[in-house]
Amino acid sequence: MIYAVVPFVLFTLVQFSVSSFLNADSFTEELLLKPLFSDQLYAHFQFSTTWDVDPENEQYFHSHLFPRALGEIIGRLNVHEVHISLTSGLWRYKSWGYPVIDAAPGAEVWAWFKPNTANINENWKLLANSLSGLLCASFNFVDNSNTVKPEYSFRPRGVVDWPQINNTFLRYATLPREIVCTENLTPFKKLLPCDSKSGLASLLNSGHIHNTRYHSIGLHLRPICKSESCSSVSLELQLSVSLVYDYALLGTKNWTFKKLFGQGLDGKCALASNSTVYVDLSSQSRHNFDLTPEPDLVVTSIRGGQVSDFAVYEVPPYFLSVSAKYSDSFDLTVNIPPPLYANQYLTGYGQERGGIVTEINNNHWASLDVVLLQNIAWYVPVYLHSLKVISNGQEIQPMVLKYKPGRQREKPYYIEIVLKLPPRSVTTVSIDFDYVFLKWQEYPPDANHGFYIGSAVVSSYLPLAKNYTGLPQDSSTIFGSFNASRSGYLVQVRTENLIITLPTPDFSMPYNVICLACTVVALAFGPVHNITTKRLVLKKKDKVRLTESMKNRFLEIFKKKKEQAQSSDEAGKKKVTFQGVEG
């Protein structure tokens, strides 16, 4: 009897452990569709995976929904949290408002390491190389020459129990020239539990995604509180895809899943606990449109003084395709820009001296405290004494100024400024730089295209949530942002990338010299080589011996000529005889 009970007990224990293991993580997928003011449509995919494990003790070798490849990287390199974005295009804050997750053009990565990390610089380099292979991107070019440690712009987004938070555990780098294409999207989708075979991820078709005005993919990993008491910690992974469609490219303002993504939605992901589609109805006051099919419910969100309505679709296990049809009525409205946005541009002429100007617009009725971060490449030497901050025609002094000079080929120039922007003001931060000469091996293959300067990052806490769609720090879902009023709303604005043309040598001149020299050497080398390597040997000519066939041939020719001569003589004699008879 005892032998019969033991297998049953073992089976029960295994079943209990497996069930507890499967219930340790959860996955949600969401899609937000928001018509923008300037005839564009914003689509944001949000995939969130929560794993109820202790990040301090987990080895990340066994997981259910969490991607093991990423888990092994953060476990081996002692990473506390990491944030990655790959973006093509520029987000237009003035006309589009704020995105759900902001990202700089190109590639951007920043990570926090745990305080017990032995060598953060070495782990940072290994992390960049690992992420390069994971996402098939050029993060392997991240090194000390383009990495900074900001003090104010970035803070841990997750839970920390450190006695002191300082920037020695932080690393931040950008690759403004990185191009986002299909080879980045394919490994990105493999990090999802259902891949791209079902659920909202099946709408991520590369042919339609990369045909948009703006597209960005992001990966954000952080530890979060498992409960309100925060007695235990979970691990959260956010995977996002942001797209901006232009109605001019679509051919019409009426949109459907077929026009946007190339296909409809064939059911939800079987591993997702929640699969929802949201459509922002706030723009109906300007342009009325009807949704098909009718939404399951309409949710009103009041957040920071802004009221928004959202149509909610719970993704069924069968086919779903949402479409919008606009009415012909036209309502003339004025676009109200968001409270804070920024731009960046170059000044100067020639190739001796230039300047970088960052323009920050504060449209709020009260003053705002902002932090400006600039990570300037080592080949653009800037001068701190030329730094000027001018607001509405008057020069103001920064509240805090952090500056670390760069070193050629070793580290970039780092500038971080804390400013108090007056209300209804336009503030410009300018600094001068010199154009430098590089070694000829340091020029890229397309040197005349120019060299990139990364975007500036402007951070601030807004008192109101006007045109704000960002996720709260204590939530990872779009639904969690509804009615999530807070005392302040963190906004980070990225500016444009800059392209400068450094003094570039004429690379065609050495090419022509090489071709000419090679031609001369080839022409001179051939005869010299023949004379010096070949031997001149006299060779006697053999006597020509006539064969029987050749003799017979010659005899036939002579015989024919003799016959022709005889015939001509006979013809002449006859002619003379005839002439004599006539006479």
C-alpha positions in Angstrom: 0.0 0.0 0.0 2.9 2.3 0.8 4.4 1.7 -2.6 1.1 2.8 -4.3 1.0 6.0 -2.3 4.5 7.2 -3.1 4.0 7.7 -6.8 0.8 9.6 -6.2 2.5 11.9 -3.7 5.3 12.5 -6.2 2.9 13.3 -9.0 1.0 15.7 -6.7 4.2 17.5 -5.8 5.3 17.8 -9.4 1.9 19.0 -10.5 1.9 21.6 -7.7 5.4 22.9 -8.5 4.6 23.1 -12.2 1.3 25.0 -11.6 3.0 27.4 -9.2 5.8 27.9 -11.8 3.3 28.6 -14.6 1.4 31.0 -12.4 4.7 32.9 -11.6 4.5 35.1 -14.6 1.8 36.9 -16.7 1.6 38.5 -20.1 -0.6 41.3 -21.4 -0.8 42.8 -24.9 -2.5 46.2 -25.8 -2.8 48.4 -28.8 -3.6 52.1 -28.7 -4.8 53.9 -31.8 -4.9 57.7 -31.6 -5.7 60.2 -34.4 -3.2 63.1 -34.3 -3.9 66.7 -35.2 -1.9 66.9 -38.4 -3.6 64.2 -40.4 -1.6 61.3 -38.9 -2.6 58.2 -36.9 -0.6 57.1 -33.9 -0.5 53.3 -33.2 1.3 52.1 -30.0 1.7 48.4 -29.2 2.5 47.5 -25.5 3.5 44.0 -24.5 4.2 43.5 -20.8 5.5 40.4 -19.1 5.7 40.2 -15.3 7.7 37.5 -13.6 7.3 37.0 -9.8 10.8 36.1 -9.0 13.5 37.7 -6.8 16.0 39.4 -9.2 18.7 39.1 -6.6 18.6 35.3 -6.4 17.2 34.2 -9.8 19.6 32.6 -12.2 17.2 33.0 -15.2 17.7 29.5 -16.5 14.1 28.4 -16.3 11.2 30.6 -17.3 7.7 30.3 -18.8 6.9 33.5 -20.6 10.0 35.6 -19.9 12.7 35.3 -22.7 15.6 33.3 -21.4 18.1 34.9 -23.7 17.5 38.3 -22.1 17.4 36.8 -18.6 20.8 35.2 -18.9 22.3 38.5 -20.1 21.1 40.6 -17.1 21.8 37.8 -14.7 25.4 37.3 -15.8 26.2 41.0 -16.1 24.5 42.1 -12.8 22.1 44.5 -14.5 19.5 46.2 -12.3 17.4 47.7 -15.2 18.0 48.4 -18.8 16.2 50.6 -21.4 16.7 50.3 -25.2 15.1 52.1 -28.2 15.6 51.8 -31.9 13.9 54.6 -33.8 13.6 55.8 -37.3 12.1 59.3 -37.9 11.4 62.2 -35.6 8.5 62.7 -33.2 6.9 66.1 -33.8 6.0 67.2 -30.3 4.6 70.6 -31.4 1.8 69.0 -33.5 1.6 65.5 -32.2 1.8 66.0 -28.4 3.7 63.5 -26.3 4.1 59.8 -27.1 3.5 56.9 -24.7 7.2 56.2 -24.6 9.7 58.8 -25.9 12.8 57.7 -27.9 15.6 59.5 -29.6 16.3 59.0 -33.3 18.7 56.2 -34.0 19.7 53.8 -31.1 19.6 54.7 -27.5 20.5 52.6 -24.5 20.9 53.3 -20.8 21.3 50.9 -17.9 21.6 50.8 -14.1 24.0 48.2 -12.6 23.7 46.8 -9.1 26.0 48.4 -6.5 28.0 45.1 -5.9 29.2 45.1 -9.6 32.9 44.7 -9.6 33.7 46.4 -12.9 30.8 48.5 -14.3 32.7 49.7 -17.4 33.6 46.1 -18.4 30.0 44.9 -17.8 28.7 47.9 -19.8 30.8 46.9 -22.8 29.7 43.2 -22.5 26.1 44.3 -22.1 26.3 46.4 -25.3 27.8 43.5 -27.3 25.2 41.1 -25.9 22.3 43.4 -26.9 23.9 43.8 -30.3 23.6 40.1 -30.9 20.1 39.9 -29.3 18.5 42.6 -31.4 20.8 42.5 -34.4 21.8 46.1 -33.9 25.1 48.0 -33.8 25.3 48.3 -30.0 28.8 46.8 -30.3 29.9 50.3 -31.2 29.0 51.5 -27.8 32.2 52.1 -25.8 33.8 54.8 -23.5 34.1 57.2 -26.4 30.3 57.7 -26.6 29.2 56.9 -23.0 28.3 59.4 -20.3 27.1 59.1 -16.7 24.3 61.7 -16.2 23.6 62.9 -12.7 20.0 64.4 -13.0 18.4 63.3 -16.3 17.9 59.6 -15.4 16.7 57.9 -12.3 15.8 54.3 -11.7 12.3 53.5 -13.1 12.0 50.4 -10.9 12.3 49.6 -7.2 15.7 50.1 -5.5 16.8 49.4 -1.9 20.2 51.0 -2.3 21.4 53.2 0.6 22.4 55.9 -2.0 21.6 56.4 -5.6 24.4 58.0 -7.7 25.4 58.1 -11.3 28.4 55.7 -10.8 26.0 52.8 -11.4 24.5 54.4 -14.6 25.7 54.3 -18.2 24.0 56.1 -21.1 25.0 56.1 -24.8 23.4 56.9 -28.2 24.1 55.8 -31.8 22.4 58.5 -33.8 23.3 57.0 -37.1 21.7 53.6 -36.5 19.2 52.6 -39.1 16.1 50.5 -38.0 15.0 47.8 -40.4 13.5 44.3 -40.6 16.6 42.6 -39.2 15.8 44.4 -35.9 12.1 43.7 -35.9 12.5 39.9 -36.4 14.6 39.1 -33.3 12.4 41.6 -31.4 9.3 39.6 -32.1 11.0 36.4 -31.0 11.1 37.8 -27.4 7.3 37.7 -27.2 5.6 34.5 -25.8 3.5 34.0 -29.0 6.2 35.3 -31.3 4.3 36.8 -34.3 2.0 33.9 -35.0 -1.0 35.1 -33.0 -2.2 38.0 -31.0 -1.5 41.6 -31.6 2.1 40.8 -32.6 0.7 39.2 -35.8 -0.1 42.8 -36.9 3.6 43.7 -36.9 4.3 43.2 -40.6 7.6 44.7 -41.7 6.3 45.8 -45.1 3.7 48.1 -43.4 5.7 49.1 -40.3 8.7 50.5 -42.2 6.5 52.4 -44.6 5.5 54.9 -41.9 6.7 58.4 -41.0 7.9 57.3 -37.6 8.5 53.9 -36.2 10.2 52.9 -32.9 10.8 49.7 -31.0 11.7 49.6 -27.3 12.7 47.2 -24.6 12.4 48.2 -21.0 13.4 45.9 -18.1 13.0 46.9 -14.4 12.1 45.4 -11.0 8.7 46.4 -9.6 6.8 45.9 -6.4 4.7 42.7 -6.3 2.1 44.3 -3.9 1.3 47.6 -2.5 3.3 46.9 0.6 6.3 46.2 -1.6 7.4 43.3 0.6 8.6 41.4 -2.4 9.8 42.3 -5.9 8.9 41.1 -9.4 10.7 41.5 -12.7 8.9 43.4 -15.5 9.7 43.5 -19.2 8.0 46.0 -21.5 8.2 45.6 -25.2 6.8 48.4 -27.3 6.3 49.4 -30.9 5.3 52.9 -31.9 4.1 53.9 -35.4 2.8 57.1 -37.0 0.9 56.6 -40.2 0.4 59.5 -42.7 -3.1 59.8 -44.3 -1.4 61.0 -47.4 0.5 57.7 -47.7 -2.7 55.7 -46.9 -4.6 57.6 -49.6 -7.6 58.3 -47.3 -8.4 59.3 -43.7 -10.6 56.2 -43.4 -8.4 53.5 -41.9 -8.8 49.8 -41.2 -6.5 47.1 -39.8 -6.1 46.0 -43.4 -4.7 49.3 -44.5 -2.6 49.9 -41.4 -1.1 46.4 -40.9 -1.9 44.5 -44.0 -4.3 42.0 -42.3 -6.9 41.7 -39.6 -6.5 40.3 -36.1 -7.0 36.5 -36.0 -7.7 36.1 -32.3 -5.6 36.8 -29.2 -2.4 35.3 -27.9 -3.3 32.1 -26.0 -0.7 33.0 -23.3 -2.0 36.5 -22.8 -4.1 37.2 -19.7 -5.4 40.4 -21.3 -5.6 41.4 -25.0 -7.2 44.8 -25.7 -7.4 47.4 -28.4 -8.1 51.1 -27.4 -9.1 53.9 -29.8 -8.8 57.5 -28.6 -12.0 59.4 -29.3 -10.7 62.8 -28.2 -10.3 64.0 -31.8 -14.0 63.5 -32.6 -14.5 67.1 -31.6 -12.5 68.1 -34.6 -13.3 65.4 -37.1 -16.2 63.0 -36.5 -15.7 59.3 -37.3 -17.6 56.1 -36.8 -16.0 52.9 -35.6 -16.9 49.5 -37.0 -17.7 47.2 -35.1 -19.2 49.0 -32.1 -16.8 49.0 -29.1 -17.4 46.8 -26.2 -17.4 49.8 -23.9 -16.3 53.5 -23.8 -14.0 54.5 -20.9 -13.7 58.1 -19.8 -10.3 59.0 -18.3 -9.7 62.1 -16.3 -6.0 62.6 -15.8 -4.3 65.8 -14.7 -7.1 68.0 -15.8 -7.4 66.4 -19.3 -10.5 64.4 -20.2 -10.3 61.7 -22.8 -12.7 59.0 -24.1 -11.4 55.6 -25.2 -13.3 52.9 -27.2 -12.3 49.5 -25.7 -12.3 46.3 -27.7 -11.6 43.0 -26.0 -9.8 40.8 -28.5 -12.0 37.7 -29.0 -10.7 34.3 -29.9 -12.0 34.8 -33.5 -11.3 37.3 -36.3 -11.4 41.1 -35.4 -10.8 44.1 -37.7 -11.5 47.6 -36.5 -12.2 50.4 -39.0 -13.0 54.1 -38.8 -14.9 56.1 -41.4 -14.8 59.9 -41.3 -17.7 62.2 -42.1 -17.4 64.8 -44.8 -17.9 67.7 -42.3 -14.9 69.9 -41.7 -14.3 71.8 -38.5 -11.6 74.5 -38.5 -9.7 74.1 -35.2 -6.3 75.5 -33.9 -3.7 73.2 -32.7 -2.5 74.0 -29.2 1.1 72.8 -28.7 2.1 70.9 -25.5 3.5 72.7 -22.5 7.1 71.8 -23.2 9.0 70.9 -26.4 12.5 71.5 -27.8 14.5 71.7 -31.0 18.2 71.7 -31.9 20.1 73.2 -34.8 23.6 74.3 -36.0 24.9 77.8 -36.4 28.0 79.2 -38.2 29.4 78.9 -41.7 32.6 77.5 -43.2 34.6 74.7 -41.7 36.5 76.4 -39.0 34.0 77.3 -36.2 30.3 76.5 -35.5 27.8 76.3 -32.8 25.0 74.1 -31.3 21.8 75.7 -30.2 19.1 74.0 -28.3 15.7 75.9 -28.2 13.3 75.0 -25.4 9.7 76.2 -25.5 7.7 76.6 -22.3 4.0 77.2 -23.2 2.9 76.7 -19.6 1.5 79.6 -17.6 4.0 79.0 -14.8 7.7 78.5 -14.7 9.2 75.0 -15.2 12.4 73.4 -13.9 14.0 71.4 -16.7 17.2 69.4 -17.0 19.1 69.6 -20.3 21.5 66.8 -21.2 23.9 66.9 -24.1 26.2 64.0 -25.1 28.5 65.5 -27.7 31.0 63.3 -29.6 34.7 63.7 -29.0 35.3 65.0 -32.6 33.2 68.1 -31.8 35.3 70.0 -29.2 33.1 72.5 -27.5 34.1 75.5 -25.4 32.5 76.0 -22.0 33.2 79.7 -21.8 31.0 80.2 -24.9 27.9 78.7 -23.2 25.0 81.2 -23.2 21.5 80.7 -21.9 19.1 83.4 -23.3 15.4 83.5 -22.4 13.1 86.0 -24.1 16.1 88.2 -25.0 17.7 88.2 -21.6 20.6 86.1 -20.4 19.9 83.9 -17.4 22.2 81.8 -15.2 21.8 78.1 -14.9 20.8 76.7 -11.5 23.2 73.8 -11.8 25.9 73.2 -14.4 27.8 70.0 -14.9 30.5 69.8 -17.5 33.1 67.2 -18.2 35.5 67.9 -21.1 36.0 65.2 -23.7 39.2 63.6 -24.8 39.9 62.8 -28.4 39.1 59.1 -29.2 38.5 58.3 -25.5 35.5 60.0 -24.1 32.7 62.5 -25.2 31.9 66.0 -24.0 29.2 65.9 -21.3 27.0 68.9 -20.4 24.0 68.8 -18.0 22.2 72.0 -17.1 19.4 72.6 -14.7 17.3 75.6 -15.8 14.3 77.5 -14.5 12.3 78.5 -17.6 10.1 81.6 -17.3 6.4 81.2 -18.2 5.5 81.6 -21.8 9.1 81.7 -22.8 11.5 80.5 -25.5 15.0 79.7 -24.1 18.0 79.0 -26.2 21.2 77.3 -24.9 24.1 77.8 -27.3 27.7 76.7 -27.3 30.5 77.0 -29.8 32.8 74.3 -31.2 35.6 73.8 -33.6 35.9 71.6 -36.6 38.8 69.2 -36.2 40.9 67.1 -38.6 40.6 63.3 -38.2 43.0 60.6 -39.2 42.2 59.2 -42.6 41.4 55.8 -41.1 38.7 57.3 -38.9 36.5 58.5 -41.8 33.6 56.3 -42.7 33.1 54.9 -46.3 30.7 57.8 -47.0 32.7 60.5 -45.4 31.0 63.3 -47.3 27.7 62.3 -45.8 28.7 63.9 -42.5 29.1 63.1 -38.9 26.2 62.8 -36.4 25.6 64.5 -33.1 23.1 62.9 -30.9 19.9 64.5 -29.7 19.6 66.5 -26.6 17.4 65.2 -23.7 15.1 67.7 -21.9 13.5 66.4 -18.7 10.9 68.0 -16.6 7.9 67.3 -14.3 4.7 68.8 -15.6 1.9 69.8 -13.2 -0.7 69.1 -15.9 -1.2 66.1 -18.2 -2.0 68.1 -21.3 -1.4 66.1 -24.5 0.2 63.5 -22.2 -0.2 59.8 -22.9 2.8 58.4 -20.9 2.5 55.5 -18.6 2.7 56.1 -14.8 5.8 54.8 -13.1 3.8 52.4 -10.9 2.0 50.8 -13.9 3.1 49.1 -17.1 -0.2 48.9 -19.1 -2.1 51.5 -21.1 -5.2 50.7 -19.0 -3.3 51.6 -15.9 -2.8 55.1 -17.3 -6.5 55.8 -17.3 -7.6 58.1 -14.4 -4.0 58.0 -13.1 -3.7 61.5 -11.8 -0.4 62.3 -10.0 1.2 65.3 -8.5 3.6 65.5 -11.4 4.1 63.9 -14.8 7.6 63.0 -16.0 8.3 64.2 -19.5 11.5 63.6 -21.5 11.8 65.3 -24.8 14.4 64.3 -27.4 15.5 66.8 -30.1 16.7 66.2 -33.6 20.0 64.7 -34.5 22.6 67.0 -36.1 24.9 66.4 -39.0 28.1 68.3 -39.4 30.6 68.0 -42.2 34.1 67.8 -40.9 37.1 68.8 -43.1 37.3 65.8 -45.4 40.3 65.1 -47.7 39.8 64.3 -51.4 39.7 60.5 -51.2 39.5 60.4 -55.0 43.0 61.9 -55.4 44.8 58.9 -53.9 42.6 56.7 -55.9 43.7 58.4 -59.1 47.3 58.4 -58.0 47.1 54.7 -57.2 45.6 53.9 -60.6 48.2 56.0 -62.5 51.1 54.5 -60.5 49.8 51.0 -61.0 49.4 51.5 -64.7 52.9 52.9 -65.1 54.4 50.1 -63.0 52.5 47.5 -65.0 53.7 48.9 -68.3 57.3 49.2 -67.1 57.3 45.9 -65.3 56.1 43.8 -68.3 59.1 44.5 -70.7 61.6 44.5 -67.9 60.3 41.2 -66.6 60.4 39.6 -70.1 64.0 40.9 -70.7 65.3 39.8 -67.3 63.6 36.4 -67.2 63.6 35.1 -70.8 66.7 33.8 -72.5 67.5 34.6 -76.2 68.5 31.5 -78.0 69.5 31.3 -81.7 67.6 28.6 -83.6 68.6 27.2 -87.1 65.9 27.0 -89.6 65.3 23.6 -91.2 65.6 23.1 -95.0 62.4 23.0 -96.8 61.7 19.6 -98.2 59.2 19.3 -100.9 56.9 16.4 -100.5 55.5 14.3 -103.4 52.1 16.0 -103.2 53.7 19.5 -103.3 55.8 18.4 -106.3 52.8 17.2 -108.1 51.0 20.4 -107.3 53.8 22.5 -108.7 54.0 20.4 -111.9 50.3 20.8 -112.5 50.5 24.5 -112.1 53.5 24.8 -114.5 51.7 22.5 -117.0 48.6 24.7 -116.9 50.7 27.8 -117.5 52.5 26.2 -120.4 49.2 25.1 -122.0 47.8 28.6 -121.6 50.9 30.1 -123.3 50.7 27.6 -126.2 47.0 28.4 -126.7 47.7 32.1 -126.7 50.5 31.7 -129.3 48.3 29.6 -131.6 45.5 32.2 -131.4 48.0 34.9 -132.4 49.2 33.0 -135.5 45.6 32.5 -136.7 44.9 36.1 -136.4 48.0 37.0 -138.5 47.0 34.4 -141.2 43.4 35.9 -141.4 44.8 39.3 -141.8 47.1 38.2 -144.7 44.2 36.6 -146.6 42.2 39.7 -146.4 45.1 41.8 -147.7 
